[in-house]
Amino acid sequence: MFSPSATLIFMNRAIPGWMLLLGMGAAFAAAPARADAERGRLLYENHCQVCHSSVVHVREQRKARTPAELRGWIDRWSRELKLTWTADDAKDVYQYLNNRYYRLPVETVPQ
């Protein structure tokens, strides 16, 4: 087990354990949340695929043609089915559907 009082030797320098833990915590806190397409696939298969198959996503008259429209449909049906999905759940499902079927352009966040 790692002890904060331990010392790690890195590149010939002694680094106290508490500094290492502090640095690791900052690195994880700064990492942005990324959508998880595999988790999205599981959510989709467990909650959405019951009512329709993948054909709704590839048909010529599909409803979602933009990232915002796809997010809107995910949001609408998660509320309709009372799924109580979090924002991360919806992002994961969006990532799965976009990777698998839609291939919509990646939106950039203005800075």
N, C-alpha and C positions, 0 to 999 in steps of 0.2 A: 504494500500500500504506500502511496506517495505521502510524504510528510512535508508540510509547508516549511518546516525547519531544516529540511534536507538541502544539500547544495549540489548543483549540477555543474559539471565541467563542460563548457562548450567553447570550442575554438581557443583552448588554453586559458579560459577565464572562468572564474567561479561565479555562478549565478545562484543567489539564494532562492530556495523553493517558493517563497511567498511572491517573489518578483515574477517567477515563471507562471505561477497561477494567475497573477494579476494581468500579465500580458496575454495569456490564453483567454481569459474572460473578456478582455477588451476586443480581441480578435473576433470572438463569437458574437459579441454584442454589436459589432459594426457590420457583420455579414448580413446582407439583405435577404429577406425571405424569398426563396425561389419556389416557383410552382413545381409540383411533383407529378409528372404525367402518369407514372405507374400507380400512384395513389388515386389519381383522377380516374384512371381506368377501372379500378376496383369500385370506387363510388358509383361510376356510371353503370357498370355491370350489375351492381347490387340494387340500384334504385331506378334506373332509367330504361334499361334494356328489356325490362319486363313488358312494357307497353309497345315498344317499337324496336325494329332491328336497325342495323346500320344503313339500310336502304334510304332512310329519311335524310341521311347526311350527304349522300352522293347523287340523289336524284336531280334532274335538271331544274325543277321548281323548288329547290330547297329554300327555306325561309331566311336563313342567316347568310348574308353576303359580305358583312364587314365584321371586324372584331367587336364593335359595340353591339351589333345585332346578335351575335353569338352569345355574348355575355348577358344580354337581355333575355334570351330564351332560357339560358341556364338559370338565371335569377327567377324568372317567371315560374318555371316548372318546379324549382326547389321550394318556392313558396306554395304553389298549388298543391304539391304533395306533402306539405308541412314537414319538410326534411330538416329544418333548423340547421342548415349548413352554415359554417363560418365563411368569412371572406376567403380564407385560405382553401377551404373545400371547393368553393366555386372556381377559384384560380386553378386548382389542380384539375378539375373537370374540364375547364376551358383549355388548359394546356394539352390534355389528352385528346380532346376532340379536334383541336387545331392541328396537332401533330399527325393524327391518324387520318382525318378526313378533309378538313377545310383548307389547310395550308394558307391561311390568311397572313398578310404582312405583319411583321413584328412592329408593335407600336413603340415609339420612342417617347420617353418622358422628358418634357422640356425642363431645362435647368436654369 
